[in-house]
């Protein structure tokens, strides 16, 4: 598959039809090759309708080939639609292979939910989101969502009887200095939290210096190669699986005691 040109667009929702026509016009330069399959206007209208009615996502359109055409044209449209403004990134691809009919596929979301933002919005649609809100606001949003996700895991762990007070303070400090990079930390050593993994009743906290496994029964140092809480527990107590059932917590406590001796 050969990647063709990529274009960026930020338009009002009332200008979506004009955008569709512009995308088709931009693609026309590739039709000079008579073997090139073409994107159909009816398929572009379907894509524009999806963008109009959804909040964000990805749409792919495959061109329709005639009998003598062998170069399949494929475009991907990534978009975010918010408050009457639409940010769109269009990527074109060319692939040798006959396509009998055109095809429109989409993976989209109807709403942007503040409490449950899909990771796609930050990671797979990162460049489109930057088009929408600029790079500085994107960094602020990413930092906040990372902070919120870690904080929620610490809160869940706390409800299981795990002492997370120390890490809540570190997390707050990390977030503060990310929000205010112009302020230098007065701490001689300030270890940031790189990741948090929580699987009841285990919490694994990773810092640049060490990985720490926390349980309701104590705190233990884990291997720097491990990034999952249950895996850290299994390695620590040398078992193949985590105890389960009504006596699971008693078995977990016994295994941890045995490993501490």
Secondary structure, DSSP 8 states (H G I E B T S, - for coil): -EEEEEEEEEEEGGGHHHHHHHHHHHHGGGGGSTTB-B--HHHHHHHHHHHHH-SEEEEEEE-B--TT--EEEEEEEEEEEETTEEEEEEEEEEEES--SS-EEEEEEES---SSS--HHHHTTTHHHHHHHH-HHHHHHHHHHHHHHHHHHHHHHHHHTT---HHHHHHHHHHHHHHHTTTS----SS---EEEEEEETTEEEEEESS-EEEEETTEEEEE-TT---HHHHHHHHHT-SS---STTHHHHHHHHHHHHH-
